[in-house]
Amino acid sequence: MASEKSKRGRRSEKSSADALSVGTRCVHAGENRHGRAASLTTDIAQTSVFALPNVDYLRDIVTGKSSDYYYTRNANPTTAAAEEKIAALEGGSGCVVTSSGTSALLAAVLAVCGQGDEIVSMLDVYGGTIKLFDVVLGKLGIKTTFVPYGEMERLERYCSKKTKLLFLETPTNPTLRCIDLAAAAKVGHKFGATVIADNTFATPILQRPLELGCDVALHSATKYLGGHSDLTAGAVVSGDKTLVAKMRDMSVTTGGVLDPGASYLLLRGLKTLEVRVEKASQNAKCIAQHLRGHKKISRVMFPGFEENEGHEIAKKQMRDFGMMVSIEIKGGGKSAERFINSLKLWYLATSLGGVESTVSYPVLASHVNCSKERLKLLDVSPATVRLSVGIESCGDLIADLEQALRRA
Ligand SMILES: Cc1ncc(COP(=O)(O)O)c(C=O)c1O
């Protein structure tokens, strides 16, 4: 309930608004800009800019004496609230939220690398990451060497004094192989590199790269952090405040910041992250077990299975085995397509991490630009289908998979 003081304040604002002409009232009437009762939820500061009380205030901001808000591309309270929450979840000292996972990656790379520097990256990373490294950074004179999964134990051989950045992703897409973040980070640090781990698939609920020695945890917040398939966002978190400031500077300067409305959706989604991850992980386990040994399936890829590459490390560094399951359908591409087209509950969608279960067809989505040789190295074929398990009732999800497999 509003206090007498604030009620009085509103009345006096209203009476002064009455004195204004209609055009001015259109802009200002009803807009209680000067102090309000606190909401239980974080307000959406849906503004591109902040009204400043006087020139001294502006001077303090531009000279760095004050860190108050003045322009949303630089900082916004709704976005800052999301950043604080994600930093707290990853155990970092700061976070930069961006307009997509891709812009988060760009900000992080530009914070660390310049012309003539080199990146060492796992080959088993998101396709868009490979393209950004190869095509965009290549143009800027930053060279990337890609390390196939089977070579990760010999990672040292791929690094040199020029290596400024080591890029990791685990579990990988779509084969869900896992790599030892702590061991890889040690190698990166030996060469003085900054180590970034894409933690999109695991989320900070299941795996915390910073605690394992990595310098930056990166997210496509479009996926589990948002969790409802209704926003595109990214985040980079670090325990190193200087690095956070550099990443923020790059994000602000290249313009890849998040709109406050989307920041609100991200904040709201994050509130249920743990319950969503727990339920979807349970569902994934149950589905993977059901599909293992199925007569229409030649292989089930799930980090919780002993035969999955990196299972032992997944057991050690993850709290649970995740919400993704990939399968290989017997009969190859044609059967895989029939299976996908027959699903009724699982939507064909080239993303993941929403509350709804979705299916993706890697050779026509994340891996559409890969050569045959690269697909072989990545162990992906037209028979590979990736399942992003949601939070529905497991029995319904299995029944739908079963009827689609009968038609495959
Ligand atoms: C693991 C991973 N990292 C990064 C990205 C890029 O994120 P965004 O699409 O939000 O730019 C994706 C997108 O699918 C992804 O799966």
PDBQT file of the ligand as one rigid body, heavy atoms in Angstrom, charges set to zero:
ROOT
HETATM    1  C1  LIG A 501      26.338 -24.543 -27.385  1.00  0.00    +0.000 C 
HETATM    2  C2  LIG A 501      25.943 -23.271 -28.065  1.00  0.00    +0.000 A 
HETATM    3  N1  LIG A 501      26.695 -22.183 -27.887  1.00  0.00    +0.000 NA
HETATM    4  C3  LIG A 501      26.390 -21.008 -28.493  1.00  0.00    +0.000 A 
HETATM    5  C4  LIG A 501      25.290 -20.895 -29.316  1.00  0.00    +0.000 A 
HETATM    6  C5  LIG A 501      24.980 -19.579 -29.975  1.00  0.00    +0.000 C 
HETATM    7  O1  LIG A 501      23.921 -18.965 -29.293  1.00  0.00    +0.000 OA
HETATM    8  P1  LIG A 501      22.890 -17.930 -29.910  1.00  0.00    +0.000 P 
HETATM    9  O2  LIG A 501      22.075 -18.663 -30.946  1.00  0.00    +0.000 OA
HETATM   10  O3  LIG A 501      22.101 -17.457 -28.741  1.00  0.00    +0.000 OA
HETATM   11  O4  LIG A 501      23.695 -16.848 -30.550  1.00  0.00    +0.000 OA
HETATM   12  C6  LIG A 501      24.467 -22.008 -29.516  1.00  0.00    +0.000 A 
HETATM   13  C7  LIG A 501      23.275 -21.916 -30.382  1.00  0.00    +0.000 C 
HETATM   14  O5  LIG A 501      22.643 -22.890 -30.718  1.00  0.00    +0.000 OA
HETATM   15  C8  LIG A 501      24.805 -23.232 -28.875  1.00  0.00    +0.000 A 
HETATM   16  O6  LIG A 501      24.067 -24.342 -29.034  1.00  0.00    +0.000 OA
ENDROOT
TORSDOF 0
